[in-house]
Amino acid sequence: MFQERLSKNFEIIELLGKGAFGQVYLVRKLKGADKGKLFAMKSIKKSNSRDHNLFMESSTTEINVLSKLDHPLIVKMHYAFQSSDTLYMALDYCPGGDLFFYLD
């Protein structure tokens, strides 16, 4: 049911990158005032964590901080939701690669 809800609200366009704990997808919003807008959808599997409590605490902190920030140099989080096994965050899509690539 959850994947159905996700697919009704967002269309996955392509995989942008993979990390140690999850993936980031380019998605398009299908409904609402921001219909058609592109987002970077961060998808993190809860089961990837060795210490589930620490993982949930750091993820909750990330969501809380991003939801309160409004700065031109920090990506804005527009949506955050979860299923029983995955956390999702819809962030501003910033084409051009990730910061680590340029720092490396």
Summary of the structure (lengths in Angstrom):
residues: 104
radius of gyration: 13.9
end to end distance: 40.5
largest distance: 40.5
contacts: 243
relative contact order: 0.18
helix: 32%
strand: 37%
